[in-house]
Amino acid sequence: MIGIEIVVSELFSMTAKSAATSAATGLLFLTGAVINLVFLSLEDAMGPYVFLLFAALSLAAAAFVALKLPETKGRTLAEVQALLA
């Protein structure tokens, strides 16, 4: 599994990396907090089917990443930056 830190660090140029990584980390924490806040309410409303909802969202996210995020293994930083530009 790709660590999110690796993906985030490769997505941004050196000039924007510090601020962009901070913003991305903050967004990840905010997203996790929102999920923590709504999960129990969703579980009360949907019962065990809430896990199917989260499974479907996870599959959709995995499909998006597989289709849109290019492979960077074995490439230099300059090649990765050119690929993502």
Contacts in CASP RR format, 6 or more apart in sequence:
PFRMAT RR
TARGET T0000
AUTHOR 0000-0000-0000
METHOD contacts of the structure
MODEL  1
MIGIEIVVSELFSMTAKSAATSAATGLLFLTGAVINLVFLSLEDAMGPYV
FLLFAALSLAAAAFVALKLPETKGRTLAEVQALLA
4 28 0 8 1.000
7 69 0 8 1.000
8 20 0 8 1.000
8 21 0 8 1.000
8 24 0 8 1.000
8 25 0 8 1.000
9 17 0 8 1.000
9 21 0 8 1.000
10 72 0 8 1.000
10 80 0 8 1.000
10 84 0 8 1.000
11 20 0 8 1.000
11 84 0 8 1.000
12 20 0 8 1.000
12 21 0 8 1.000
13 81 0 8 1.000
39 50 0 8 1.000
42 50 0 8 1.000
42 53 0 8 1.000
43 50 0 8 1.000
46 53 0 8 1.000
70 83 0 8 1.000
70 84 0 8 1.000
72 80 0 8 1.000
72 83 0 8 1.000
75 83 0 8 1.000
END
